[in-house]
Amino acid sequence: MKKPFSRFDNSVRHITATIAHVQLIIGLWLYFISPIVAYFLHNFKDAIHQRQIRFFGMEHITMMLTGIILITIGSVKAKRKTTDVEKFKTMAIWFTIALLVILSSVPWSFSPLISRPLFRSF
């Protein structure tokens, strides 16, 4: 089925990139006020050898930035394609890769590499 690339499809492309960029701004703000990251940055030689500290100080932000960069590239490339099929294909490939990168770096409660509880008592 060759569906035309509608105005709604273009809005989905644009809104996806916009939400990713808003999340980037919120994430960067949280990154720089995080006590875990402050510890990581001030005690780098020791912190780099601690899996959970390293994850939040370096790995999480790197992968999330990579995911947002992939979304941005996919959005720009899809916008510039001339045919509807190319636009859909470009969005599908770039956004799927970005989603996989992002999901791989979420500290899921079931992850064997790094986990955070679903609910915490403060």
C-alpha positions as CSV (number, residue, x, y, z in Angstrom):
1,M,0.0,0.0,0.0
2,K,1.4,3.3,-1.0
3,K,-0.1,5.9,1.3
4,P,0.4,9.6,0.5
5,F,2.6,11.5,3.0
6,S,-0.1,13.7,4.5
7,R,0.0,16.9,6.5
8,F,-0.7,14.7,9.6
9,D,2.4,12.6,8.8
10,N,4.5,15.7,8.5
11,S,3.1,16.9,11.8
12,V,4.1,13.6,13.4
13,R,7.6,14.0,12.1
14,H,7.9,17.6,13.4
15,I,6.3,16.9,16.8
16,T,8.5,13.9,17.3
17,A,11.6,16.0,16.8
18,T,10.2,18.8,18.9
19,I,9.4,16.5,21.8
20,A,12.9,15.0,21.6
21,H,14.4,18.5,21.8
22,V,12.3,19.5,24.7
23,Q,13.3,16.3,26.5
24,L,16.9,17.1,25.7
25,I,16.6,20.5,27.5
26,I,14.9,18.9,30.5
27,G,17.4,16.1,30.6
28,L,20.4,18.4,30.4
29,W,19.0,20.5,33.3
30,L,18.5,17.4,35.4
31,Y,21.9,16.1,34.5
32,F,23.7,19.2,35.7
33,I,21.8,19.4,39.0
34,S,22.1,15.6,39.7
35,P,24.2,14.7,42.8
36,I,25.2,11.5,41.1
37,V,26.7,13.4,38.2
38,A,28.4,15.9,40.5
39,Y,30.0,13.0,42.3
40,F,31.0,11.5,38.9
41,L,32.6,14.7,37.6
42,H,34.4,15.5,40.9
43,N,35.7,12.0,41.5
44,F,36.2,10.8,37.9
45,K,39.1,8.4,38.6
46,D,37.2,6.5,41.2
47,A,33.7,7.0,39.7
48,I,34.6,5.6,36.3
49,H,35.0,2.1,37.9
50,Q,31.6,2.1,39.6
51,R,29.0,0.8,37.2
52,Q,26.0,2.8,38.4
53,I,27.8,6.1,38.8
54,R,29.4,5.7,35.4
55,F,26.1,4.8,33.8
56,F,24.4,8.0,35.0
57,G,27.5,10.2,34.6
58,M,28.6,9.2,31.1
59,E,26.7,6.3,29.4
60,H,23.1,7.5,29.8
61,I,23.7,11.0,28.6
62,T,25.9,9.8,25.7
63,M,23.3,7.4,24.4
64,M,20.4,9.8,24.9
65,L,22.2,12.5,23.0
66,T,22.9,10.0,20.3
67,G,19.2,9.0,20.1
68,I,18.1,12.7,19.8
69,I,20.7,13.3,17.1
70,L,19.4,10.3,15.2
71,I,15.8,11.7,15.5
72,T,17.0,15.1,14.3
73,I,18.8,13.6,11.3
74,G,15.9,11.4,10.4
75,S,13.5,14.3,10.6
76,V,15.6,16.6,8.4
77,K,16.3,13.8,5.9
78,A,12.6,12.9,5.6
79,K,11.6,16.5,5.2
80,R,14.0,16.8,2.2
81,K,12.9,13.6,0.4
82,T,10.9,14.1,-2.7
83,T,8.6,11.0,-2.8
84,D,6.2,9.9,-0.1
85,V,7.7,6.4,0.0
86,E,11.2,7.8,0.6
87,K,9.8,10.1,3.4
88,F,8.1,7.2,5.2
89,K,11.1,4.9,4.8
90,T,13.6,7.5,6.0
91,M,11.4,8.2,9.1
92,A,10.9,4.6,9.8
93,I,14.6,3.7,9.7
94,W,16.1,6.7,11.6
95,F,13.3,6.9,14.2
96,T,13.5,3.1,14.9
97,I,17.2,3.2,15.3
98,A,16.9,6.2,17.7
99,L,14.2,4.4,19.6
100,L,16.3,1.3,20.1
101,V,19.3,3.5,21.2
102,I,17.1,5.3,23.7
103,L,15.4,2.2,25.1
104,S,18.8,0.5,25.5
105,S,19.9,3.3,27.9
106,V,16.8,3.7,30.1
107,P,17.6,2.4,33.6
108,W,14.7,-0.2,33.6
109,S,13.9,-1.9,36.8
110,F,14.5,-5.3,35.1
111,S,17.8,-4.5,33.5
112,P,20.7,-6.7,34.5
113,L,23.2,-3.9,33.7
114,I,21.7,-1.0,35.6
115,S,18.4,-0.7,37.4
116,R,16.4,1.7,39.4
117,P,13.3,0.8,41.4
118,L,9.9,1.7,39.9
119,F,8.9,3.3,43.2
120,R,11.2,4.8,45.8
121,S,10.4,5.9,49.3
122,F,12.3,9.1,49.9
